Amino acid sequence: MRARRDDAGSLAPAIDRFLRVTDSDAPGLFHCDAVAGLPPTDNDLEHVFGATRDHERRASGRRTGSPALVLRGAVRVVAAVASRQRARPFGEADLRPRGPADLIRWRTLRRDLTHRHAARRAQLRFRRCSAAYLAALEAQLLQSGLPP
């Protein structure tokens, strides 16, 4: 569109506006063109996530969404969608890191999942007995040497 803008005549201002908007979103605007199998619209993508959530509920027997899906959604949803679209099961070679960058990404993901899991455990401990949880936090503060 940018190359043939002058041929548009009276539509040139509309093309300028379109180019300005798409340039601001350019890095992540059209992922569906770059990634094979990615749904082209938001509605299609929401359908994939909804179907995955429904499948998870049916498989687990829960009426509501699984708390584990919240904790590990970045891994579980991707694994569920990929396993349904794949013609053959995943093998050892598919799961092995292909280089240092894959290993770094895997460690980062594990660290993030562990951090999220720790936060959920802390929330549960607080809900079960808030007085004991706050007393433990106060004890940690006093041991750290920071002024109370």
C-alpha positions as CSV (number, residue, x, y, z in Angstrom):
1,M,0.0,0.0,0.0
2,R,2.9,2.3,0.8
3,A,4.4,1.8,-2.6
4,R,1.2,2.5,-4.5
5,R,-0.2,5.3,-2.3
6,D,0.0,7.9,-5.1
7,D,-2.2,5.8,-7.3
8,A,-5.0,5.9,-4.7
9,G,-6.1,9.5,-5.6
10,S,-8.7,10.7,-3.1
11,L,-8.1,7.7,-0.9
12,A,-4.5,8.7,-0.1
13,P,-5.5,10.2,3.3
14,A,-7.2,6.9,4.3
15,I,-4.1,5.0,3.3
16,D,-1.9,7.3,5.3
17,R,-4.1,6.7,8.3
18,F,-4.0,2.9,7.8
19,L,-0.3,2.9,7.5
20,R,0.1,5.0,10.6
21,V,-2.1,2.7,12.7
22,T,-0.5,-0.5,11.3
23,D,3.1,0.9,11.8
24,S,2.4,1.4,15.5
25,D,1.3,-2.2,15.9
26,A,3.6,-3.7,13.3
27,P,5.8,-6.1,15.4
28,G,2.9,-8.3,16.5
29,L,0.0,-7.4,14.2
30,F,-0.2,-10.3,11.8
31,H,1.1,-13.4,13.7
32,C,-1.3,-15.6,11.8
33,D,0.7,-15.0,8.6
34,A,4.0,-15.9,10.3
35,V,2.8,-19.0,12.3
36,A,1.3,-21.9,10.5
37,G,-1.9,-23.1,12.1
38,L,-2.6,-20.0,14.2
39,P,-6.2,-18.9,13.9
40,P,-6.5,-15.7,11.8
41,T,-9.0,-13.9,14.0
42,D,-9.5,-13.2,17.7
43,N,-12.8,-15.0,17.6
44,D,-11.2,-18.1,16.2
45,L,-8.4,-17.9,18.8
46,E,-11.0,-17.5,21.6
47,H,-12.8,-20.5,20.2
48,V,-9.6,-22.6,20.5
49,F,-9.0,-21.4,24.1
50,G,-12.7,-22.1,25.0
51,A,-12.6,-25.6,23.5
52,T,-9.4,-26.3,25.5
53,R,-11.1,-25.0,28.7
54,D,-14.2,-27.2,28.1
55,H,-12.0,-30.2,27.3
56,E,-10.1,-29.7,30.5
57,R,-13.3,-29.4,32.5
58,R,-14.7,-32.6,30.9
59,A,-11.5,-34.5,31.4
60,S,-11.1,-33.5,35.1
61,G,-14.9,-33.7,36.0
62,R,-14.9,-30.2,37.3
63,R,-17.7,-27.7,36.8
64,T,-15.4,-24.8,36.8
65,G,-12.0,-24.2,35.3
66,S,-9.0,-25.9,36.9
67,P,-6.8,-23.8,39.2
68,A,-3.9,-25.6,37.6
69,L,-4.9,-24.1,34.2
70,V,-4.4,-20.6,35.8
71,L,-1.0,-21.6,37.2
72,R,0.3,-23.5,34.3
73,G,-1.8,-22.1,31.5
74,A,1.2,-21.0,29.4
75,V,2.3,-24.6,29.3
76,R,-1.0,-26.6,29.5
77,V,-3.0,-24.7,26.9
78,V,-0.1,-24.8,24.4
79,A,0.4,-28.5,25.0
80,A,-3.3,-29.3,24.7
81,V,-3.7,-27.3,21.5
82,A,-0.5,-28.7,19.9
83,S,-1.4,-32.3,20.8
84,R,-4.8,-32.1,19.2
85,Q,-3.4,-30.6,16.0
86,R,-0.5,-33.1,15.6
87,A,-0.9,-36.2,13.5
88,R,1.5,-38.2,15.7
89,P,2.3,-38.2,19.4
90,F,5.2,-36.1,20.7
91,G,8.4,-38.1,21.0
92,E,11.6,-37.6,22.9
93,A,13.2,-35.7,20.1
94,D,10.3,-33.2,20.1
95,L,10.8,-32.4,23.8
96,R,14.6,-32.1,23.8
97,P,16.1,-28.6,23.8
98,R,17.6,-27.8,20.4
99,G,20.2,-25.4,21.7
100,P,21.3,-23.0,24.4
101,A,18.4,-20.6,23.6
102,D,15.8,-23.3,24.1
103,L,17.4,-24.2,27.4
104,I,17.4,-20.6,28.6
105,R,13.7,-20.2,27.5
106,W,12.8,-23.4,29.4
107,R,14.6,-22.3,32.5
108,T,12.9,-18.9,32.4
109,L,9.5,-20.6,32.0
110,R,10.2,-22.9,34.9
111,R,11.2,-20.0,37.1
112,D,8.0,-18.1,36.2
113,L,5.9,-21.1,36.9
114,T,7.6,-21.7,40.2
115,H,7.1,-18.1,41.2
116,R,3.4,-18.2,40.3
117,H,3.0,-21.5,42.2
118,A,4.7,-20.0,45.3
119,A,2.4,-17.0,45.1
120,R,-0.7,-19.3,45.0
121,R,0.6,-21.3,48.0
122,A,1.1,-18.0,49.9
123,Q,-2.5,-17.0,49.1
124,L,-3.8,-20.3,50.4
125,R,-1.8,-20.1,53.6
126,F,-3.1,-16.6,54.2
127,R,-6.7,-17.7,53.6
128,R,-6.3,-20.7,55.9
129,C,-4.8,-18.9,58.9
130,S,-4.1,-15.2,58.3
131,A,-2.8,-14.6,61.9
132,A,-0.1,-17.3,61.6
133,Y,0.8,-16.2,58.1
134,L,1.3,-12.6,59.2
135,A,3.2,-13.7,62.3
136,A,5.6,-15.7,60.1
137,L,6.1,-12.7,57.8
138,E,6.8,-10.5,60.8
139,A,9.4,-13.0,62.1
140,Q,11.1,-13.0,58.7
141,L,11.2,-9.2,58.7
142,L,12.8,-9.1,62.2
143,Q,15.4,-11.7,61.2
144,S,16.4,-9.8,58.0
145,G,17.8,-6.9,60.0
146,L,15.6,-4.3,58.3
147,P,14.0,-1.7,60.7
148,P,10.5,-2.8,61.7
